[in-house]
Amino acid sequence: MQNNPDNPYDEVFGNISKIVEEIVQNMPGAENARIIGYTIVTRSASGDPEVYSGGAGNSGDDIPYEVQESETEIYITATIPVTAEHAPYADIQPDVVKICVDEKFTTIPLEQRIDVIHSTYRVHRGVMDITLRKLPPDFR
């Protein structure tokens, strides 16, 4: 990830990342431990983000995920199984998101419609990050 020259905190966050990695590597029994992903959000939205845990349903086919929501966006983070044979993807629709990995999928209904064109997803080191831009409540 490239540093933003206008953000004075980039160096601090880089140092935090190194500290966390060193802590994990020095934990007892952590010979095979590794950090597969995390997010530091520096822009403050009005109000605190809400966290909803999901996934891990009874069928065993579900992909575990977590949802955080701000005033203008919805953030979904999913853990991709290490046994995935094909590239995972997110099927983003105005009122639902499907996380698809091989023959497994998880459907996440959305309480507010989203702007599909300005919503994105990224898969990196076993973690899928989905960013959904909310449409205004009065949008049809």
DAQUIPE-V586925 format. One record per residue. N is the residue number from 1. RES is the residue in one small letter. SS is DSSP state (A for helix, B for strand, O for the rest). PSI is psi as a letter, one per 30 degrees, with the letter a starting at -180 (999 if undefined). D_CENTER is the distance of its C-alpha to the mean C-alpha in Angstrom with 1 decimal. Layout:
# DAQUIPE-V586925
n:N res:RES ss:SS psi:PSI d_center:D_CENTER
n:N res:RES ss:SS psi:PSI d_center:D_CENTER
This chain:
# DAQUIPE-V586925
n:1 res:m ss:O psi:k d_center:16.2
n:2 res:q ss:O psi:k d_center:19.1
n:3 res:n ss:O psi:k d_center:20.4
n:4 res:n ss:O psi:j d_center:21.3
n:5 res:p ss:O psi:f d_center:25.0
n:6 res:d ss:O psi:f d_center:24.8
n:7 res:n ss:O psi:j d_center:22.3
n:8 res:p ss:O psi:f d_center:24.4
n:9 res:y ss:O psi:f d_center:21.5
n:10 res:d ss:A psi:e d_center:20.1
n:11 res:e ss:A psi:e d_center:22.7
n:12 res:v ss:A psi:e d_center:22.0
n:13 res:f ss:A psi:e d_center:18.2
n:14 res:g ss:A psi:e d_center:19.4
n:15 res:n ss:A psi:e d_center:21.9
n:16 res:i ss:A psi:e d_center:19.4
n:17 res:s ss:A psi:e d_center:17.4
n:18 res:k ss:A psi:e d_center:20.8
n:19 res:i ss:A psi:e d_center:21.8
n:20 res:v ss:A psi:e d_center:18.9
n:21 res:e ss:A psi:e d_center:19.4
n:22 res:e ss:A psi:e d_center:23.1
n:23 res:i ss:A psi:e d_center:22.8
n:24 res:v ss:A psi:e d_center:20.8
n:25 res:q ss:A psi:f d_center:23.4
n:26 res:n ss:O psi:g d_center:26.3
n:27 res:m ss:O psi:k d_center:25.4
n:28 res:p ss:O psi:k d_center:28.0
n:29 res:g ss:O psi:g d_center:27.2
n:30 res:a ss:O psi:h d_center:24.3
n:31 res:e ss:O psi:e d_center:26.0
n:32 res:n ss:O psi:g d_center:23.2
n:33 res:a ss:O psi:k d_center:20.3
n:34 res:r ss:O psi:l d_center:17.6
n:35 res:i ss:O psi:k d_center:14.4
n:36 res:i ss:O psi:f d_center:11.7
n:37 res:g ss:O psi:l d_center:9.1
n:38 res:y ss:O psi:l d_center:8.4
n:39 res:t ss:O psi:k d_center:8.0
n:40 res:i ss:O psi:j d_center:11.2
n:41 res:v ss:O psi:j d_center:11.6
n:42 res:t ss:O psi:f d_center:15.4
n:43 res:r ss:O psi:k d_center:16.2
n:44 res:s ss:O psi:k d_center:17.3
n:45 res:a ss:O psi:l d_center:17.2
n:46 res:s ss:O psi:k d_center:20.0
n:47 res:g ss:O psi:l d_center:19.6
n:48 res:d ss:O psi:k d_center:17.1
n:49 res:p ss:O psi:l d_center:13.6
n:50 res:e ss:B psi:k d_center:13.7
n:51 res:v ss:B psi:k d_center:11.7
n:52 res:y ss:B psi:k d_center:12.2
n:53 res:s ss:B psi:k d_center:12.0
n:54 res:g ss:B psi:a d_center:12.5
n:55 res:g ss:O psi:a d_center:13.2
n:56 res:a ss:O psi:h d_center:16.0
n:57 res:g ss:O psi:a d_center:18.7
n:58 res:n ss:O psi:f d_center:22.3
n:59 res:s ss:O psi:f d_center:22.3
n:60 res:g ss:O psi:f d_center:20.6
n:61 res:d ss:O psi:f d_center:19.0
n:62 res:d ss:O psi:l d_center:15.8
n:63 res:i ss:O psi:k d_center:12.5
n:64 res:p ss:O psi:k d_center:10.9
n:65 res:y ss:B psi:l d_center:7.9
n:66 res:e ss:B psi:k d_center:7.2
n:67 res:v ss:B psi:k d_center:7.7
n:68 res:q ss:B psi:k d_center:8.6
n:69 res:e ss:B psi:k d_center:11.2
n:70 res:s ss:O psi:a d_center:13.5
n:71 res:e ss:O psi:e d_center:16.8
n:72 res:t ss:O psi:f d_center:15.8
n:73 res:e ss:B psi:l d_center:12.2
n:74 res:i ss:B psi:k d_center:9.6
n:75 res:y ss:B psi:k d_center:5.9
n:76 res:i ss:B psi:k d_center:4.3
n:77 res:t ss:B psi:k d_center:2.4
n:78 res:a ss:B psi:k d_center:5.7
n:79 res:t ss:B psi:k d_center:8.5
n:80 res:i ss:O psi:k d_center:10.8
n:81 res:p ss:O psi:k d_center:14.4
n:82 res:v ss:O psi:f d_center:16.5
n:83 res:t ss:O psi:g d_center:19.2
n:84 res:a ss:O psi:k d_center:17.6
n:85 res:e ss:O psi:f d_center:20.5
n:86 res:h ss:O psi:l d_center:19.1
n:87 res:a ss:O psi:k d_center:16.2
n:88 res:p ss:O psi:l d_center:13.4
n:89 res:y ss:B psi:l d_center:12.7
n:90 res:a ss:B psi:k d_center:11.4
n:91 res:d ss:B psi:j d_center:14.5
n:92 res:i ss:B psi:j d_center:13.9
n:93 res:q ss:O psi:l d_center:16.9
n:94 res:p ss:O psi:f d_center:18.2
n:95 res:d ss:O psi:g d_center:17.8
n:96 res:v ss:B psi:k d_center:15.7
n:97 res:v ss:B psi:k d_center:12.7
n:98 res:k ss:B psi:k d_center:13.5
n:99 res:i ss:B psi:k d_center:11.4
n:100 res:c ss:B psi:k d_center:14.3
n:101 res:v ss:B psi:j d_center:15.2
n:102 res:d ss:O psi:b d_center:18.9
n:103 res:e ss:O psi:f d_center:20.7
n:104 res:k ss:B psi:k d_center:18.0
n:105 res:f ss:B psi:l d_center:15.8
n:106 res:t ss:B psi:k d_center:14.1
n:107 res:t ss:B psi:k d_center:14.9
n:108 res:i ss:B psi:j d_center:13.2
n:109 res:p ss:B psi:k d_center:15.9
n:110 res:l ss:O psi:k d_center:15.3
n:111 res:e ss:O psi:f d_center:17.8
n:112 res:q ss:O psi:k d_center:18.1
n:113 res:r ss:O psi:k d_center:18.5
n:114 res:i ss:B psi:l d_center:16.3
n:115 res:d ss:B psi:j d_center:17.4
n:116 res:v ss:B psi:e d_center:16.6
n:117 res:i ss:B psi:e d_center:18.1
n:118 res:h ss:B psi:g d_center:16.0
n:119 res:s ss:B psi:k d_center:12.6
n:120 res:t ss:B psi:l d_center:10.7
n:121 res:y ss:B psi:l d_center:8.3
n:122 res:r ss:B psi:k d_center:8.3
n:123 res:v ss:B psi:k d_center:8.9
n:124 res:h ss:B psi:k d_center:10.1
n:125 res:r ss:O psi:h d_center:11.9
n:126 res:g ss:O psi:g d_center:10.7
n:127 res:v ss:B psi:k d_center:6.9
n:128 res:m ss:B psi:k d_center:5.4
n:129 res:d ss:B psi:k d_center:3.1
n:130 res:i ss:B psi:k d_center:5.3
n:131 res:t ss:B psi:j d_center:7.5
n:132 res:l ss:B psi:k d_center:10.5
n:133 res:r ss:B psi:k d_center:13.7
n:134 res:k ss:B psi:k d_center:16.0
n:135 res:l ss:O psi:l d_center:19.6
n:136 res:p ss:O psi:k d_center:22.3
n:137 res:p ss:O psi:f d_center:23.5
n:138 res:d ss:O psi:g d_center:26.9
n:139 res:f ss:O psi:k d_center:25.6
n:140 res:r ss:O psi:999 d_center:27.1
